[in-house]
Amino acid sequence: MKRDERRFLKDPDEFVVWTSRLGAWAEQHRKTLTAAGGILLATVVGAGAVGWRSARRTDAASEAFRVARGKFAANDYGPASLDFEALVREYPGTSFGRLAILYRGHCLLRTGDAPAAATAYQDFLARSDGDPYLRQLALTNLAHAQEQSGAVGEARATAAHASDVDGPYRVEALLVYARLSEAAGDAAAAQGAYRKVLTENPDPETRTFVQRRLPAEEKAPAG
């Protein structure tokens, strides 16, 4: 037993050895460790400050969007457009800043500035890869803006793109594509779009309109 005790004292276990070495190393590198601790603390504090500033900017952008959206809902499109434009400029990195681009397009389209509206919708599509239904809305309204700007061929292609997206604006996009196809003399494309509208279970008024645009042999009672 004594011999085992002497051997233990002579050859301490690995934990004791490594603890002692770590303590010695820490003593030799005290300045380095102190600096590293300061850097870590500064990093944590800096990250917290960045998060706080980001939250403040998001809150401010949310309030600005709420005010602009209120003007839009009241059909006060001119002032709303200016508010959305300011929001885009001041909070470009926020979700509200990106959404403001879309709403600015809506304002411009409603005030008759179709070329500027088309630019706004294209800007939104270039910056956003989010919800498909928002992209579909932007594409559908872009088709309207392009048509009103005289770019009918581009409008037709954009409407076709919008109709390929699975979303709530598919019927509207198909109707725009069908109408522009008829205007271009492409009856087959127009009728194909009208048939797709019927598969989307449209409202009775739309169903009746579409059935009237199809050949007589394809017509069915409304409803």
C-alpha positions in Angstrom: 0.0 0.0 0.0 2.8 2.4 0.9 4.5 1.6 -2.3 1.4 2.4 -4.3 1.0 5.7 -2.4 4.6 6.6 -3.2 4.1 5.8 -6.9 0.9 8.0 -7.0 2.9 10.9 -5.5 5.7 10.3 -8.0 3.4 9.9 -11.0 0.3 12.1 -10.6 -2.7 11.5 -12.9 -3.1 13.2 -16.2 -5.7 15.7 -15.0 -3.4 17.0 -12.4 -0.6 17.3 -14.9 -2.6 19.2 -17.5 -4.2 21.4 -14.9 -0.8 22.5 -13.6 0.4 23.1 -17.1 -2.7 25.2 -18.0 -2.2 27.3 -14.9 1.5 27.9 -15.7 0.6 28.8 -19.3 -2.1 31.2 -18.2 0.3 32.9 -15.8 2.9 33.3 -18.6 0.2 34.6 -21.1 -1.8 36.7 -18.7 -1.7 39.8 -21.0 -2.8 37.8 -24.0 -5.7 36.3 -22.1 -6.8 39.6 -20.8 -6.7 41.1 -24.3 -8.7 38.1 -25.7 -11.3 38.5 -23.0 -11.6 42.2 -23.8 -12.0 41.4 -27.5 -14.7 38.8 -26.7 -16.5 41.2 -24.5 -16.3 43.9 -27.1 -17.7 41.5 -29.7 -20.6 40.5 -27.5 -21.4 44.2 -26.7 -21.0 45.1 -30.4 -23.4 42.4 -31.5 -25.9 43.5 -29.0 -25.6 47.1 -30.1 -26.1 46.1 -33.8 -29.1 44.0 -32.8 -30.6 47.0 -30.9 -30.0 49.4 -33.8 -31.5 46.9 -36.2 -34.6 46.5 -34.0 -34.9 50.3 -33.8 -34.7 50.7 -37.5 -37.3 48.0 -38.1 -39.7 49.6 -35.6 -39.2 53.0 -37.3 -39.7 51.5 -40.8 -42.9 49.7 -39.6 -44.3 53.0 -38.3 -43.4 54.8 -41.6 -45.0 52.0 -43.6 -48.2 52.2 -41.5 -48.6 55.9 -42.1 -47.9 55.5 -45.9 -50.3 52.5 -46.1 -53.0 54.6 -44.4 -52.7 57.3 -47.1 -52.8 54.6 -49.8 -55.9 53.0 -48.3 -57.5 56.5 -48.3 -56.8 56.8 -52.1 -54.4 59.6 -51.3 -51.9 58.2 -53.8 -49.7 61.2 -54.4 -48.6 61.7 -50.8 -48.5 58.0 -50.2 -46.1 57.5 -53.2 -43.8 60.2 -51.7 -43.9 58.4 -48.3 -43.2 55.0 -49.8 -40.3 56.6 -51.8 -38.8 58.0 -48.6 -39.2 54.7 -46.8 -37.3 52.9 -49.6 -34.5 55.5 -49.4 -34.2 55.6 -45.6 -34.8 51.9 -44.8 -33.6 49.9 -47.8 -32.4 46.9 -45.8 -35.7 46.2 -44.1 -38.6 44.1 -45.2 -40.8 47.3 -45.0 -38.4 49.1 -47.3 -38.6 46.4 -49.9 -42.4 46.2 -49.6 -42.6 50.0 -50.0 -41.2 49.6 -53.6 -44.2 47.4 -54.5 -46.7 49.9 -53.0 -45.0 52.8 -54.7 -45.7 51.0 -57.9 -49.3 50.7 -57.0 -49.5 54.4 -56.3 -47.9 55.4 -59.6 -50.1 53.0 -61.6 -53.2 54.5 -60.0 -52.1 58.0 -60.7 -51.5 57.2 -64.4 -47.7 57.2 -64.4 -47.4 53.8 -66.0 -43.7 54.0 -67.0 -42.6 54.9 -63.5 -44.9 52.2 -62.1 -43.3 49.6 -64.4 -39.9 50.7 -63.2 -41.0 50.3 -59.5 -42.4 46.8 -60.1 -39.2 45.7 -61.9 -37.2 47.1 -59.0 -39.3 45.2 -56.5 -38.9 41.9 -58.5 -35.1 42.5 -58.7 -34.8 42.9 -55.0 -37.3 40.4 -53.7 -37.3 36.7 -53.7 -39.9 36.3 -51.0 -43.5 35.3 -51.0 -44.6 34.0 -54.4 -48.0 35.7 -54.2 -46.3 39.1 -53.9 -44.1 38.4 -56.9 -47.2 37.3 -58.8 -49.0 40.5 -57.8 -46.0 42.6 -59.0 -45.8 40.7 -62.3 -49.6 41.1 -62.9 -49.5 44.8 -62.2 -46.3 45.1 -64.2 -48.1 43.7 -67.2 -50.8 46.4 -66.7 -48.2 49.1 -66.5 -46.3 47.9 -69.6 -49.6 47.7 -71.6 -50.5 51.2 -70.6 -46.9 52.3 -71.5 -47.4 50.9 -75.0 -45.1 47.9 -74.5 -47.8 45.4 -75.4 -45.5 42.5 -76.3 -43.6 42.8 -73.0 -46.9 43.0 -71.2 -48.1 39.8 -72.8 -44.9 38.0 -71.8 -45.1 39.3 -68.3 -48.7 38.3 -67.9 -47.8 34.8 -69.1 -45.0 34.7 -66.4 -47.5 35.8 -63.7 -50.0 33.1 -64.8 -47.4 30.4 -64.3 -47.1 31.3 -60.6 -49.5 29.4 -58.3 -51.2 32.2 -56.4 -54.3 34.3 -55.9 -53.7 36.5 -58.9 -53.5 33.7 -61.5 -57.0 34.3 -62.9 -56.3 38.0 -63.4 -53.0 37.2 -65.1 -54.6 34.7 -67.4 -57.3 37.2 -68.4 -54.7 39.8 -69.2 -52.7 37.3 -71.2 -55.8 36.1 -73.1 -56.9 39.7 -73.9 -53.5 40.7 -75.1 -53.3 37.4 -77.2 -56.6 38.2 -78.8 -55.3 41.7 -79.6 -52.2 40.2 -81.2 -54.3 37.8 -83.3 -53.2 34.7 -81.4 -56.7 33.1 -80.9 -55.2 29.7 -80.0 -53.2 31.2 -77.1 -56.2 33.3 -75.9 -58.5 30.3 -75.9 -55.9 28.2 -74.1 -55.7 30.9 -71.4 -59.5 31.1 -71.1 -59.7 27.3 -70.6 -57.2 27.6 -67.8 -59.3 30.2 -66.2 -62.3 27.8 -66.1 -60.1 25.3 -64.2 -59.5 27.8 -61.5 -63.1 27.9 -60.4 -63.7 31.6 -61.1 -66.6 33.7 -59.8 -69.9 33.3 -61.9 -69.4 36.6 -63.7 -65.9 35.7 -64.8 -67.0 32.2 -65.8 -69.8 33.6 -68.0 -67.5 36.1 -69.6 -64.9 33.4 -70.4 -67.4 31.0 -71.8 -68.6 33.6 -74.2 -65.0 34.0 -75.5 -64.7 30.3 -76.3 -65.9 28.5 -79.5 -69.6 27.7 -79.5 -69.1 24.0 -79.2 -67.2 24.5 -75.9 -69.7 26.7 -74.3 -71.6 25.4 -71.3 -74.3 26.8 -69.1 -72.9 29.4 -66.6 -72.4 28.2 -63.1 
